[in-house]
Amino acid sequence: MQSAMLRENDLELIDSLQVNPRAPWAEVGAVLGMDPATAARRWKRLVDDRLAWCTVALGQRQLHTMSVAFLELTCEAGAAGEVAAELARQPHMITVQHIAGSYDLWTIAIAPDLVSLSDYLLHRLPQQSGVTRVRTHIATRAFDLSRRWRLRVLNPHQADRLRPPKSTPAVTRPMDEIDRRLFVALSTDGRRSFAELEAELGLSARTVQRRINRLVAVGDITFRCDLARRLAGWHNSAVLWLAMPDDHLERTGEQLLRWPETRTCAAIAGPNNLMLTVGLHSVADLHGLVTRLRHDFPHVTIVDRQMVLRQVKLYGRVLDPVGRWSSTTPLDLWALGERDSRGGSLTGT
């Protein structure tokens, strides 16, 4: 059954947390003209109704150190649903969706390095029941993996008031085991309190706070807020494969990040060297977007485009057909490397 569209005050609250996912309720309330208790209560209702959620994501610095692959999977007849459900349980898969076109599923997999990612793609994934063919696209530069997208309901002044102050980067170092455990814990709820994390990780609340602040400052982690997008008018999405001279890649990718439709944008190792996913209000909007692409970027060739039939998983959340989250798979984007080092096999979690 189709749910009612989200109300304007719900969209304002969600957009506030898209600007600053861990903003204190006092700040959110001040911007939206409500008391903090009301803001917190409204957010709890959205979460309890599974309409919106916050989680953690890789920051740009850490993302550059990881290996990211976009996968096209062909499945046995009638097996796509079971394969998608199994992939959604795997902690290194951040996105799983059914696609219209010459293959059945489109996914994003992340690993700590190319060696562990290659082992999974060459030996483990092809053995999964129901999978008949896998085509892999390795990202050479992930401009964004749906972290910066916003509803853009707030006016610029409101958004500026909510943006967290820029902090001075701390001394950089690789993320350690505790940082990774913290990431996994925050993947189930990006607004978890320091006290909750203290109890789960066995660290003091002050240590948790200090680690989160450092990880954000150096660009290893960031936070994101998402919602049942169909209930905000974004009923459809599509994947586009673009080709262009390599010396245009950086500028084109950065400019596409400013488009309100852009969700994921990445440079790819291959002749179709830029992959773009977009949100659409309707299927018909794809034609207008393609026309705008050709006008704004005359150096770009649009090689292929596919409509998304259904999103199964989005950054750790398994979604129902409307886009509400139905369950959570904690994200462990280092899981493949850890299993490689132990010589174990990959299983769903």
N, C-alpha and C positions, 0 to 999 in steps of 0.2 A: 504494500500500500504506500502510495506517494505521501511523504510528509509535507506539512505546510512550509512555506518559505520562511526563512529567518527574518525576524523583525529588524527594523532600522536600529533600535538601541542595542540589539544583539550584535549586529554588524559593526557598530561603533566600538563596542567592547572588544570584539575579536580583532579588529584593526589596531586597536591600542596595543594589544599583546603581540601583534605582528610587528609593530614598531619596536617594542621592548618586551619580550616574552616574560621576563622576570621582574617587571616593574612592580613596585609596592602598590598595594591597593589605594593608599593615600594619594599617590601621584596619579593613578588612573582616575580615581574619583574626582580629583581637582580638575582634570582636563575635561571630563565628561559631565561635570556639574552634578555629581552625586556623592553621597558619603561613602567612605571606604567599605563599610559593612554591606551596603547595597551592591557595590561593584563585586565584592567577593561572593555574595550570595548569587548574583546573576551568573557569574562564571561557574560556580559549582553546579547550577542548574544545567548549563550548557554541557558541562563535562558529564554529569550524571545521565543526561539524555543522549550522550555520545555524539553530540553535534560539533564539538570543538575540543582541541587538545593542544598541549605544548610538549615539545620534546627537545632533545639536544641534537646537534648536527656537527659535522666536521667543519672547522674553520678553514679559511682559505690556505693558510700555511700548512696545516696538517693534510689537507686534501691534496696538496701538491706532492706530498711524500708517499701517498697511497697509489695503488693501481686500481683503476676504474674501468669496467667493461660494460658495454651495452650489448645485450644478447637477444638474438632472434631465434626462437625455438619453434620447430615443427613437431607436432605430436601425433600419435596414433589417433585414428578416428574415434571420437568420443572421449578421449583421455585428457583433453586440455584442462578441464576443470580440476581433475585430481592432481595433475602435474602442477598447476598454479597453486593449489592448496599446500602441496608439499614444499614448493619453493618458498612460499610465504612463511613457512616455519623455520627457514634457515636464517641464522642471525647475520649473515653477510649480505643478504639480499635486501636492498632498501626499497626497491620498487618492483612490483609484478603487475602486469596488466594484459588483458586479452586485446588482440589487435585485429583489425580487418585488413586483409591483404594476402600475400603469398605465404605467410607463416602465421602461427597461432598465438604466441606469447612474446612479449617484449619485457625485458627485465634489466635492472641495474645491479651489478655485483661489485663489491669492493673488497680488496685484500691488502695486506700491509706491503706486499711487493709482487713483482711480476712472476717470480718463481712459484710462490704459493697459488697465485691466481691461475697460472698455466697448468699446474698440477690438477687443480679442480676442473678446469675446462677440458683438458685433454683426457683425463682418466676417470673422473668421478661423475661429472654431469652427463656424459654420453651413456653411462650405465644406468641412469635413473629410469625407472619403469615409465613407459609411455612416451619417452622422448625419442624421436627418430632422426632429428637433424638439429645441429646448433651452428649458428653463424655468429661470429664474435667480432665486435668493433672495440678496439682499445682506445681509450681517451688519452690524448697527449696533453690536453689542457682542459680542465673542467672549469669553465667560467662560472657556472652556478648549477647546483643540483636542487633547484626549487626552494632555496633558502630565503631569497630576497623578495619573493612574490608577496604582494599585499592586496587587500581589498580596495585601498585608497578611498575609504569613506571619510576619514578625518581630513580636515583642511590642513594646509602646510604648517600653520602656526601651532595647531594642536599636536601634529606629529613631531615638530621640533621640540616642544615642551617635554615629550615623552622619551625622546632619544637619549640613551645613556651617555654620560660624558665620556669623551675619549680618554683612555688611560695610557700612561706611559708604559710601553712594553717592558716586561721584566726580562731578566736574562733568559735566553732561550736554551732549551735542552729537549731531548726526545721525551715523548710521553712515556712514563714508566707504568709498571703494573697497577699501581694505585690509581693513577690518572685514568687508565683504561677501565678499571672497575667502577670508577666514578662516572665515566661516560655511559657504561652499561646501565647503571642505576638511574641516571637521569634520562635514559632513553624511554623509560616507562612513564615519566612525568617530568617535564622540564622545569616545573615550578615547585618541585619537592623542597622542603625546608632544610636548612642546615642540620636541624635537630633530627629529622627523619633519616638523613644521610649518615649522620653520626651513628645512629643506632644500627644501621645496616652494614656500614663499612668498618665499624670499630675505630673510627677516628674522632678526634674532638671536633665540635662544630666549627671552632675557629680554624682548625686545619683544613676542613672541608671548604670553608669560605675562602681561605687564602689560595687554595689550589684552584678553585673555580675562577677566581679573579685573575690569577696568573694565566690559566689556560685561555681565557677570553682575551686578555691583553695581548698575548703573543700570537693570537690567531689560530690556536689549535682547536678550539671548540667555539661554537656559537649556539644560539637557541632559535627555535622556530615555533610558530603557532599556525595551526591549520584547522580546517573545518570541513563539514560536509558540503563540498563546493556546489553541488547541484542546487542546494537550498539557498544559495546566494546568487543564483542566476547563471553560474558557470556550468552548463549542462553537458558540455562535450570537451574533448581534447584530441590532439593529433600529434603525430610524429613526422617531422620533415627532415629529409636528407639533402644537404646543400653541397655544392662544389664551387670552389673559387681559387684564385691564385693564393699561394701560401702567405704572401706578404700582405694580404688583406684580412687574414684570419683574426688577428688580435683586435683590430679596430672594429671589425664587423661583430665579433662576439660581444665586445663591450657595449656597442651601440644597441644590440638586441636586448641586452639586460634592462634597458630603459623602457622597453615595450611592456605595457600592462598584461599582455597575453603570454609573455615568456615565462616558462616554468623551469626547464632545464636547457642548458646550452653548453656544448662541449666541442672542442676540436678533436678530430678523429684521425687515426693513422690509416689512410686509405684514400682512394680517388674521390669518394664522397667525404670531404674532410671537415664538415661541420654538421652536427646533429642538433636539432632544435625541437623541443616539445612545447606546445602552446595550449592554453585554455581558451575555450570558445563559448560564447553564449548560445550558439546554435551551429548545426552542421553547415548551414549556408554561409556562415561567417568565414569559413576557411578560404573561400574564393576571394573575398575582399582582402584577407590577410596576405594571400599569395600575390595579389596584385600590388599591394603596398610593398612587399618584399622586393618585387622586381623593379618598382619605381625607386625605392630608397637605396637599393644595392644593385646597380646595373651590372656589376662584376660577378654577381651570384647566379649560378644555374640551379634551379630546383629540380633535383634528380628524381625524387620520389616523395610521396606523402601517404600516410595511413591514418585512418580514424581509429581512436581507442574505443573499443566496445564496452569495456568495463575495467575499472581499476580495482585490483584485488588487495594490493599492499602499498602503503605509502609511508616511507620512513618509519618502519617498525609497527605501524597500525594496519591490521587486517580490516578491510572495509566491507560493508554490505552493499547491495546494488544501488542504494541511494547515496552512498558515500559516508554514512555514519560509521564510526569505528565499532567493530564487534569484538575484537580481541587484540592483545598486544604481544608482539614478539620482541623481547629485548634485543637491541642491536649490539652485536659484538663484531665490529669490523676488522678485528685482528684474529678472529676465530680460525680462519684458514691457515694462517701462519703458525698459530699455536698447535693445531692438529698436525701440521707437517712436521713440526719439531718433535712431536711425540710419536710420529709414525702411525697415528690413529686414523680412523675413517670419519668422514663427515656425516653427521646425522642431523635431523631436524631437532629444534628445541621447542 
